Amino acid sequence: MPENTAKHTAAARLLIAGSEHDADMLYISGLFVPDPFIAIEICGVWHGLLSPLEVDRARKDSRFAHIHLDSPWREKAEKNAWEPNLAGVAAAFLQNQGIQNLQVPGTFPLHFADQLRSWGFSVQAAKGTLFPERAIKSEVEIKQLRKAERLTRQAMCAAEDFLGETRIGNDSMLRHADVSGRVKSAHLRAVIETFLIAHGAMPSHTIVACGRQAADPHQIGHGFLKAHQPIIIDIFPRLVSSGYWGDMTRTYVKGKANADIKKLYRTVREGQDIGLSMVCDGQSGARIHQAIQTHFSACGFVTGIKRGKQSGFFHGTGHGVGLDIHEQPRISVRDDILRTGHVVTVEPGLYYPELGGVRLEDMVVVRQNGCDNLTRHRRKLEIS
């Protein structure tokens, strides 16, 4: 029998995750912990259950109203003949509070849910995050996102400078004084990521994709960088201090772009302008996306399968950014409504295997009558 005989009819909210990689846990705990731990909300009050390794730090630095050492609850789980894992620890604590009804995030481990149900708990999964309010950013959060995007912009400037310092060989390959031999995607990626690490941001799979590789939006890029071909650079670092992300994409040509690439770039830039001009409170993400698609089609850039490969504009226009790099809302065929305080990207692109690709991405804060652009970086195709 539970030690606390009062039954709570409302569902407690339960998370079991490490906050290094789970945005919900970082949001509610305010503490980076690499290994999974427990967070429980009871009647609007959050409790953190942590190991001896983390509990004292959590008492000083976390946002939890109450911090508990998990060891005694592990012992109680064993006395109940429950597996003394994190599900067992949570179950012992919840039993002591007289709670049987639980709400968990959609990503909650199935094994833990099955165990809790076998021990008499009712477990209901939310559709995705436990905190849909995360989509609306406070001014404190926007300050962190602004900082992340400023570092992203500075890293893009470093990439531009590096490309500007390269020379074009007779074989149309790029050379640089700091590189032995021909310049590769990895060399430019190292410039970007070294800057970010030195300034307190952690890069993640930075895209430097040249030529035909640029026709695949998530191709990280490899091999040599070539002159007169599009180079997509997509930088999305995470602040080490707070966990908030930046996100920005530019497309460059070292040397001279041909007429087809110039038209592709001009059309994407116009499409991005359409999207940026439409972002405001109450706007439909699907309407923005459709307006850009319509513009692209009117300019002769159709979307579909060409020679067995995706061609045209075949991804969404944008996504929310916060403690996750991709979060709600979306600007896409799905009809999410933008609200003041959302932080979203506007990143249309066009991709054709025979040409390569062009993508331009800015990160903006949705306001009542428009948006604040956090990226604030020039769009320039050719680098001489």
N, C-alpha and C positions, 0 to 999 in steps of 0.2 A: 504493500500500500504506500502511496506517496506520503512523505512526512508532512507536507503542507496539504491539508485535506480540502482547502478551497479550490474549486474547479474554475478555470478560466474558459469561458465559452468562446471568446474571440480567439482567432488563430494567432499564434506567435510566429514571427518571421525568423527563419533560420538560414544562415549561410555557413558553409564549411569550404574554405578556399584560402589560398595564399594571396595576399594583396599585391605582390609583385606582378601578377599576371591576371588578376580578377578585378575589373574596374569597380564592381559593386562593393567588394570588400574594402578596396582602397577608399572609396567614396565615404563609407560609413565609419571606417576606423581611423582614417587619416594617418595611417602608419604602414610603412613598407615592411612586410614580413615575407620571406621567400617560401616558407613551408605553410601548409594549410593550418588554419586555426578556426575557432568557432565564434560567430557573432549571433546573438539572439535578441530580438526585440519583444518585450513583454509590456503590454499596455503603454506603448509609446516610449519606453525606456530601453536603451541598448546596453547589453551586457557583452563583454568580451571574455572568452575563456582561452587562456594561453598557457604555453609550456613554461617550465622554470627558466628556460633560455630567454624568453621574450617578455615575461610578465612584468618585471620591474620597469623595463623601458616603456611598455604600454601604459603603465600607471602614470608616467611622466608625460608621454608624448601623444597618446591616442585621444580620440574624440569620444570614447565610450564613457557613459555615465558610471558604470561599474566594471571593475576588472576582477577576474577570478583566476586563481591558479587551477589548472585543469586536473592536477594529480589526484586530489581527493575525489573528484567525480569519476575519474578512471577506476579508482578502487571501488566506488559504489556500483559501477557498471559490472565489475567482476563479481561482486556479491550477488547481483541479480542474474548472474550467468549470461550476461550479455558480452559480446566481443568488446574488449576494452580499447577499441579504436575511437576515432573522433565522433562517429555516430553514437557509440556507446556512451561516451562522455556527455554529449549533448542530451541524450535520452535520460541519463541519470539526473542531470541538472533540471531538465524540463519536468521530469516526474516529481522532483522535490518541489517544484513550483505549482504542481497540480495542473499541468498543461498537457493536453492530448492532441490538439488540432494545430497543424503546422502549415505554413506557406513557405515554399522554397523557390529559388530562381529556376528558370527553365534549363539551366546548365547544371543543376544539382546532380551529383553522382547517383546513378541508378542503384548501385549496390547499397549505398547508405539509405536511400529511400526504401528499398525493399526490407532492409534490416529494421528501420524504424516502424514500418507497417507491421512487421512480424512481432514487434514488441508492444503493439497496441496503439500506436499513434496513427492519426489520420494525416496524410501528406498530400498537399495540393501544390502543383507547380504553376508558377506564374508564366505568362507568355513573355519570355525573355527576361529582362531585368526586373529586380524587385523595386527599382527606383526609377520609374518613368520620369520623375521630376528632374533627373539628371540632365535631361535634354535642354532645360532652361538654365542657362548659366548665370550665376551671380556676377556682379562687377568684380569681385575678388577672383573668381575663376577666369573671367575675361582678361584680367590683368596677366594671369599666368599664360593664357593662350596667346596673348599679344607678345609676351616675352619669348615664347616658343617660336612664334612666327618671325620675330625679329632675328633670332639666331638662324632660322631657316633662310631668310632673305640674305643674311650676311654670308652664309655658306654658299648660296647661289652666286653671290658676287665673287667669292673666291673661285668658283668654277669658271665664271666668265673671264676673270683675270687670267686663269691658267690657259684657257682656250685662246685668249688674246696674245699670250706669250708664245704660243706654238707657231711653227712655220710649216708650210706645205711643201713636201718633197716632190720630186719629179714623178714619183709613183702615186701621188695624191694622198699619201699617208702623212699623218701629223708627227712632227718631232718637237721635242722640248729640251731645253738645256739641262733640266734636272732628271731626264729620263734617258736611260741607255737604250738606244734603238727606237723603234716606232712606238707612239703613244697608244695605249690600250684603255678600254673602259675602266679597268681596274686602277689605272694611274689617276684618272680624274676622280673616280669614286674615293680614292684614298685622300685626295686633297679636301674633298667635301667632308668626309667623315673624321679626318684628323682635326679639322677646325671645330666641328661640333663637339667632339669628345673633350677638346681642350677648353671649351666654354660651357661645360655642364649639361650637355645634351647627348643622348644616346641614339645614334643613327640605327636605322632598321631597313636593310635590304634596299639601299639607295639605288634608284634606277638611273643608269647611264646607257642608253640603247641607241645605237647608230644604224642608219640605213634601213634595211629590211627588218632588222630586229625591232625598230621603232613601230612597226605595224602590229606588234603584239603588246597590248597595253601594260601587262605586268611582267614582261621580259626584263630581267634585271640588267642585261647587257653584258657582252663579253667580246673578247677579240679586239681588233684594231679600230681606232677612230679614223674615219676618212673625211677628207675635205669635200665640200660641195654637197654633202648629204645631211639630212635632218638628224639631229641628236636630241632625243628626249631626256631631260634630267628631271627626275621626280624625287624630292627630298622630303622626308617625313620623320623628323626626330622627336624624341620624348625627353622632356626635362627630367633630369635625375632627381632634382629636389622635390618636385611635386607630382610628377607623372602625367602632366598635360602635354599634348602633342601639337606640333606644327605640321603644316602640309602645303606644299607649293610645287608647281610644275612649270617649266619653261622649255621651249624648243628652240634650238640654235642650229645654224649652219656655219661652219668655219669655212670662210671663202665666199663663194657666190652660189646662191640658190637658183635653180632653174625656174622657168615660168610656172611649171606645174606645182612645185613646192611653194612658190610665192602665193599662188592662188589658194592652195590648201591652207596655208598659214593665215592669209587674209580672211578666209571664210571662217576659220575657227576663232580668230580674234573677234570678228563680227558676232559670231554666235555667243562668245563669252560676254560681250557687251550687252547683248539681248538679255542673257540670264542675269547679269549683275543689275541691270536696270529694272528688272521685274521683282527682285527679292524685296519683300517687305512683310510686315505682320499681316496675316490672313491670306497670304498668297498660296495658291496650290502648287506644290512641287511638280505635279504632273503637267500643269499648264506651262510652267517654265520649260520643262523638258520638251514638250511638244512644240513650243515656239522655236526652239533651237533646231529640232529635227526638221521642221518645216522650212526654215531658212536654209539649212544644208541641202535639202532636196531641191529647193528653188535655184540654188547655185550649181546644180548638176551633180552633187555628191550623194549618191543613193547608198542605202544600207542594205546588205544582204550577203548571201554566200557567193563568193566569186572564186572559181577554180578550187572549190572545196574548202575555202578559208573565209572567216568572218571579214567583212569589209564595210567601211563607212563608219557610222556612229552607233556602236552596239553596246555601250555601257551607259550607266546613269550619268546625269549631269552633276550630281553632287551628293554629299553625305555629311551627317553631323560629325563634329570633332570635339573631343573632350578628354576624359580619362581613357577612352578607347579611340583608336584612330578612325574606326568606322562605327558610328552609332546613329541613333535617331536624331533628326528626321532624315529622310531621303528626298532627293530631287530626282525623280525618275518616273517611270510609268505608274508606280504606286502613288496614290494620291495623298501624300502627307501634307498637312497644312503647316506653313511656317508661322512661328510665333516670336514675338519680341524676346530676345535673349537666346534664341537658337544660334549656334555657331556652325556654319556650313561651308563646304567648298562649292565653288562653281568651276567645273573642269570639263568642258566639252572637248572632244577630240575627233579626228578623222584619221582612218587607218586603211591603207591600201598596200598590199604586199609589193606591188611593182614600184611604189613611190616611197614607202616608209610610213611615217605617221607624224602627226602634229597634235600636241595637247597643251593647253594653257590652264593653269589652276591657281585661283586665289581663294583665300579663306576670309569669310566675312561674318560679322555679327548682324543678325536680323534686328531691325529697329522698326518703329511704328510706321514710318513713311519711306523706308528705304533700307540701306545697310551701311555699316562701317567696314571698310576694307582694311583688314589687318595685314595683308601682304604688301600692298603699296610698293610694288616693284615694276619697273618698266618692262614692256614687252618689245623685244628686239630680236629679229630673226638672224640677221647676218653679223658675224664677228670677223673683222678683217685681220 
